[in-house]
């Protein structure tokens, strides 16, 4: 809860400062955006190191409780996120190409929908992997 009380005002202040910076100099705004993205990446990596590298105290606590930790849940989240992003990119390209092709030849509607459906299947594969991983934890 404390993190939200600190983080939300900081994000709002950062958004306001970013908007002001973008008005003055778009080039500086791109640099600032890259710096913020790098800071978020570093914070995420630090969080993963804390979660996975809890040390001997964490290992003994997990062994006493009979749990293996959160690694399966993190893997399930990564599987869903990666497959959803991949499916979104695939549907964007195949959907645009299918609409362009159907504007010239309307009779290929069925084949175009199949191709877009196959691209969407990538997200379903990620969901299946996530269900398998969470079932093992």
Backbone as JSON, one array per atom type, in Angstrom:
{
  "sequence": "XXXXXXXXXXXXXXXXXXXXXXXXXXXXXXXXXXXXXXXXXXXXXXXXXXXXXXXXXXXXXXXXXXXXXXXXXXXXXXXXXXXXXXXXXXXXXXXXXXXXXXXXXXXXXXXXXXXXXXXXXXXXXXXXXXXXXXXXX",
  "N": [[0.81, -1.19, 0.0], [1.95, 1.2, 0.74], [3.75, 1.59, -1.3], [2.08, 2.25, -3.44], [1.06, 4.67, -2.53], [3.3, 6.24, -2.7], [4.18, 5.82, -5.31], [2.11, 6.48, -7.22], [1.62, 9.37, -7.1], [4.2, 10.09, -7.92], [4.28, 9.03, -10.51], [2.28, 10.58, -11.72], [3.39, 13.15, -11.48], [5.67, 12.72, -13.05], [4.47, 12.27, -15.54], [3.32, 14.77, -16.06], [5.62, 16.38, -16.12], [6.9, 15.15, -18.29], [5.12, 15.76, -20.38], [5.37, 18.55, -20.46], [8.07, 18.72, -21.15], [8.03, 17.51, -23.66], [6.69, 19.4, -25.15], [8.52, 21.48, -25.3], [10.96, 20.4, -26.36], [11.08, 17.91, -28.59], [13.1, 16.02, -29.07], [14.52, 15.84, -26.65], [12.49, 14.82, -25.13], [12.23, 12.25, -26.14], [14.63, 11.14, -25.28], [14.26, 11.31, -22.52], [12.08, 9.58, -22.23], [13.24, 7.15, -22.99], [15.06, 6.93, -20.88], [13.33, 6.64, -18.7], [12.1, 4.23, -19.38], [14.33, 2.54, -19.26], [14.89, 2.75, -16.52], [12.58, 1.56, -15.45], [12.91, -1.03, -16.45], [15.25, -1.78, -15.1], [14.28, -1.71, -12.47], [12.38, -3.76, -12.6], [14.05, -5.96, -13.1], [15.54, -5.93, -10.74], [13.5, -6.56, -8.95], [12.92, -9.18, -9.77], [15.35, -10.39, -9.08], [15.29, -10.13, -6.32], [13.05, -11.69, -5.75], [13.75, -14.27, -6.75], [16.31, -14.69, -5.72], [16.3, -14.93, -2.86], [17.96, -15.84, -0.9], [19.46, -17.86, 1.74], [17.73, -17.79, 3.9], [15.21, -17.48, 2.76], [15.06, -19.85, 1.29], [15.11, -21.82, 3.29], [12.75, -21.22, 4.62], [10.86, -21.67, 2.6], [11.3, -24.38, 2.17], [10.51, -25.41, 4.63], [7.83, -24.78, 4.62], [6.99, -26.29, 2.51], [6.7, -25.45, -0.09], [7.5, -24.42, -3.46], [8.02, -21.87, -4.18], [7.49, -18.88, -6.14], [8.07, -19.3, -8.78], [6.77, -20.79, -10.78], [4.43, -19.35, -11.13], [5.4, -16.89, -12.03], [6.56, -17.74, -14.4], [4.22, -18.54, -15.73], [2.96, -16.09, -16.03], [4.8, -14.8, -17.72], [4.57, -16.45, -19.96], [1.9, -15.98, -20.77], [1.98, -13.21, -21.23], [3.96, -12.95, -23.25], [2.89, -14.55, -25.33], [0.5, -13.22, -25.82], [1.34, -10.68, -26.68], [2.75, -11.44, -28.98], [0.64, -12.6, -30.45], [-0.97, -10.36, -30.83], [0.65, -8.74, -32.47], [0.87, -10.44, -34.68], [-1.83, -10.69, -35.5], [-2.34, -8.06, -36.16], [-0.74, -7.61, -38.47], [-1.57, -9.74, -40.21], [-4.33, -9.31, -40.27], [-4.51, -6.76, -41.45], [-3.41, -7.31, -43.95], [-5.24, -9.22, -44.83], [-7.6, -7.72, -45.03], [-6.84, -5.94, -47.03], [-6.46, -7.71, -49.15], [-9.03, -8.74, -49.4], [-10.39, -6.52, -50.25], [-9.75, -6.37, -52.88], [-10.35, -8.91, -53.9], [-13.18, -10.24, -53.02], [-14.0, -12.87, -52.64], [-12.17, -14.38, -51.22], [-12.65, -14.35, -48.54], [-13.11, -16.38, -46.58], [-10.66, -17.84, -46.48], [-8.99, -15.79, -45.61], [-9.97, -15.23, -43.04], [-9.36, -17.61, -41.76], [-6.55, -17.5, -41.72], [-6.13, -15.28, -40.05], [-7.3, -16.29, -37.74], [-5.54, -18.4, -37.17], [-3.32, -16.93, -36.45], [-4.27, -15.79, -34.1], [-4.4, -18.0, -32.54], [-1.94, -18.27, -31.29], [-2.02, -16.91, -28.85], [-3.72, -18.56, -27.43], [-2.16, -20.84, -27.14], [-0.23, -19.87, -25.35], [-1.88, -19.46, -23.11], [-2.58, -22.12, -22.53], [-0.08, -23.17, -21.81], [0.37, -21.65, -19.51], [-1.69, -22.57, -17.85], [-0.88, -25.22, -17.51], [1.55, -24.79, -16.17], [0.7, -23.51, -13.78], [-0.77, -25.52, -12.68], [1.15, -27.29, -11.81], [2.32, -26.07, -9.65]],
  "CA": [[0.0, 0.0, 0.0], [2.84, 2.36, 0.79], [4.34, 1.79, -2.63], [1.1, 2.96, -4.25], [0.97, 6.05, -2.06], [4.48, 6.95, -3.19], [4.34, 5.65, -6.75], [1.1, 7.14, -8.06], [1.95, 10.79, -7.29], [5.44, 10.2, -8.69], [3.93, 8.81, -11.91], [1.54, 11.75, -12.21], [4.37, 14.23, -11.65], [6.5, 12.38, -14.21], [3.68, 12.47, -16.76], [3.21, 16.21, -16.29], [6.94, 16.86, -16.55], [7.14, 14.64, -19.64], [4.32, 16.54, -21.33], [6.0, 19.86, -20.6], [9.33, 18.53, -21.86], [7.73, 17.19, -25.05], [6.32, 20.65, -25.84], [9.71, 22.3, -25.54], [11.94, 19.76, -27.24], [10.72, 16.5, -28.81], [14.29, 15.17, -28.99], [14.77, 15.62, -25.23], [11.42, 13.97, -24.63], [12.56, 10.86, -26.49], [15.69, 10.71, -24.37], [13.66, 11.12, -21.2], [11.27, 8.38, -22.3], [14.16, 6.01, -22.95], [15.62, 6.84, -19.53], [12.29, 6.1, -17.83], [11.96, 2.81, -19.73], [15.49, 1.86, -18.7], [14.72, 2.67, -15.06], [11.56, 0.54, -15.18], [13.52, -2.33, -16.71], [16.16, -2.07, -13.98], [13.45, -2.01, -11.3], [11.82, -5.1, -12.79], [15.12, -6.95, -12.9], [15.84, -5.95, -9.3], [12.42, -7.3, -8.31], [13.13, -10.6, -10.04], [16.49, -10.86, -8.3], [14.84, -10.25, -4.93], [12.13, -12.82, -5.65], [14.42, -15.55, -6.98], [17.53, -14.82, -4.93], [15.98, -14.57, -1.5], [19.01, -16.27, 0.0], [19.27, -19.07, 2.52], [16.56, -17.64, 4.77], [14.02, -17.75, 1.94], [15.06, -21.26, 0.92], [14.74, -22.63, 4.45], [11.34, -20.97, 4.88], [10.09, -22.35, 1.57], [11.41, -25.82, 2.4], [9.71, -25.73, 5.79], [6.42, -24.67, 4.25], [6.69, -27.28, 1.5], [6.38, -24.81, -1.36], [8.66, -24.23, -4.32], [8.17, -20.45, -4.5], [6.6, -18.27, -7.12], [8.66, -19.39, -10.11], [5.78, -21.27, -11.75], [3.49, -18.26, -11.42], [6.1, -15.91, -12.85], [6.65, -18.35, -15.73], [2.9, -18.48, -16.36], [2.75, -14.7, -16.45], [5.64, -14.54, -18.89], [3.99, -17.18, -21.09], [0.7, -15.28, -21.23], [2.35, -11.9, -21.77], [4.66, -13.12, -24.52], [2.01, -15.05, -26.38], [-0.49, -12.18, -26.15], [2.02, -9.67, -27.5], [2.99, -12.06, -30.29], [-0.63, -12.73, -31.17], [-1.4, -9.03, -31.23], [1.45, -8.33, -33.62], [0.51, -11.29, -35.82], [-3.17, -10.34, -35.97], [-2.26, -6.74, -36.79], [-0.22, -7.73, -39.83], [-2.41, -10.6, -41.05], [-5.63, -8.67, -40.45], [-4.38, -5.69, -42.44], [-3.21, -7.93, -45.25], [-6.48, -9.88, -45.23], [-8.54, -6.69, -45.49], [-6.37, -5.43, -48.32], [-6.72, -8.72, -50.17], [-10.48, -8.87, -49.6], [-10.91, -5.37, -50.99], [-9.56, -6.65, -54.31], [-11.04, -10.16, -54.23], [-14.04, -10.56, -51.87], [-14.26, -14.31, -52.51], [-11.18, -15.04, -50.37], [-12.97, -14.02, -47.15], [-12.95, -17.56, -45.73], [-9.23, -18.11, -46.28], [-8.4, -14.7, -44.83], [-10.38, -15.41, -41.65], [-8.58, -18.74, -41.24], [-5.19, -17.04, -41.45], [-6.2, -14.43, -38.85], [-7.58, -17.2, -36.62], [-4.3, -19.1, -36.82], [-2.46, -15.98, -35.73], [-4.83, -15.63, -32.77], [-4.12, -19.24, -31.8], [-0.71, -18.13, -30.51], [-2.42, -16.52, -27.49], [-4.31, -19.74, -26.78], [-1.04, -21.69, -26.74], [0.33, -19.29, -24.12], [-2.81, -19.75, -22.02], [-2.45, -23.54, -22.2], [1.18, -23.33, -21.08], [0.18, -21.05, -18.19], [-2.52, -23.48, -17.05], [-0.03, -26.36, -17.16], [2.53, -24.36, -15.16], [0.07, -23.25, -12.49], [-1.21, -26.8, -12.15], [2.29, -27.98, -11.21], [2.83, -25.4, -8.44]],
  "C": [[0.86, 1.26, 0.0], [3.45, 2.65, -0.57], [3.37, 2.53, -3.55], [0.99, 4.42, -3.85], [2.16, 6.89, -2.52], [4.52, 6.95, -4.72], [3.37, 6.42, -7.61], [1.37, 8.64, -8.19], [3.24, 10.99, -8.09], [5.16, 9.98, -10.17], [3.18, 10.0, -12.5], [2.48, 12.92, -12.44], [5.27, 13.98, -12.85], [5.77, 12.59, -15.52], [3.54, 13.95, -17.08], [4.53, 16.79, -16.78], [7.28, 16.38, -17.97], [6.36, 15.41, -20.69], [4.91, 17.93, -21.55], [7.31, 19.77, -21.39], [9.09, 18.25, -23.34], [7.32, 18.44, -25.83], [7.54, 21.47, -26.19], [10.65, 21.67, -26.57], [11.58, 18.29, -27.42], [11.91, 15.56, -28.7], [14.62, 14.85, -27.53], [13.69, 14.72, -24.63], [11.68, 12.51, -24.96], [13.64, 10.32, -25.58], [15.13, 10.44, -22.97], [12.81, 9.85, -21.17], [12.14, 7.13, -22.27], [14.77, 5.83, -21.57], [14.6, 6.24, -18.57], [12.09, 4.61, -18.11], [13.12, 1.99, -19.18], [15.39, 1.71, -17.19], [13.67, 1.63, -14.68], [12.09, -0.86, -15.42], [14.45, -2.72, -15.57], [15.38, -2.41, -12.72], [12.83, -3.4, -11.4], [12.86, -6.19, -12.59], [15.5, -7.05, -11.43], [14.76, -6.73, -8.55], [12.56, -8.8, -8.55], [14.29, -11.17, -9.25], [16.09, -11.04, -6.84], [13.93, -11.47, -4.77], [12.86, -14.15, -5.77], [15.65, -15.74, -6.1], [17.32, -14.4, -3.5], [17.02, -15.01, -0.49], [18.63, -17.52, 0.77], [18.03, -18.98, 3.4], [15.28, -17.96, 4.0], [13.94, -19.23, 1.6], [14.63, -22.13, 2.09], [13.26, -22.44, 4.79], [10.46, -21.71, 3.88], [10.14, -23.86, 1.76], [10.57, -26.25, 3.59], [8.22, -25.7, 5.47], [6.02, -25.69, 3.2], [6.32, -26.68, 0.16], [7.66, -24.6, -2.15], [8.83, -22.77, -4.72], [7.22, -20.02, -5.6], [7.1, -18.45, -8.55], [7.66, -19.89, -11.16], [4.79, -20.17, -12.12], [4.14, -17.18, -12.27], [6.26, -16.45, -14.27], [5.32, -18.33, -16.47], [2.6, -17.07, -16.84], [3.56, -14.34, -17.67], [5.08, -15.23, -20.12], [2.77, -16.46, -21.65], [1.07, -13.95, -21.86], [3.02, -12.04, -23.13], [3.76, -13.58, -25.63], [0.96, -14.01, -26.78], [0.12, -11.08, -27.01], [2.28, -10.21, -28.9], [1.73, -12.21, -31.1], [-1.14, -11.38, -31.64], [-0.65, -8.53, -32.45], [1.05, -9.13, -34.86], [-0.86, -10.94, -36.38], [-3.16, -8.98, -36.65], [-1.8, -6.86, -38.24], [-1.12, -8.6, -40.71], [-3.79, -10.0, -41.29], [-5.58, -7.56, -41.49], [-4.21, -6.27, -43.84], [-4.49, -8.61, -45.75], [-7.51, -8.86, -45.71], [-8.14, -6.11, -46.84], [-6.66, -6.43, -49.44], [-8.22, -8.85, -50.45], [-11.07, -7.67, -50.33], [-10.74, -5.57, -52.5], [-10.33, -7.88, -54.75], [-11.9, -10.6, -53.05], [-14.26, -12.06, -51.66], [-13.25, -15.03, -51.62], [-11.41, -14.74, -48.88], [-12.7, -15.19, -46.21], [-11.49, -17.87, -45.44], [-8.57, -17.03, -45.43], [-8.75, -14.84, -43.35], [-9.62, -16.56, -41.02], [-7.17, -18.3, -40.88], [-5.16, -16.16, -40.2], [-6.47, -15.28, -37.61], [-6.35, -17.99, -36.21], [-3.34, -18.18, -36.07], [-2.97, -15.79, -34.31], [-4.6, -16.87, -31.91], [-2.86, -19.17, -30.96], [-1.04, -17.77, -29.07], [-3.01, -17.71, -26.73], [-3.22, -20.69, -26.34], [-0.39, -21.17, -25.46], [-0.56, -19.55, -22.92], [-2.72, -21.21, -21.58], [-1.18, -23.79, -21.39], [1.05, -22.77, -19.67], [-0.66, -21.96, -17.3], [-1.71, -24.7, -16.63], [0.95, -25.97, -16.06], [1.88, -24.12, -13.8], [-0.5, -24.54, -11.87], [-0.1, -27.56, -11.46], [2.75, -27.33, -9.91], [2.03, -25.76, -7.21]]
}
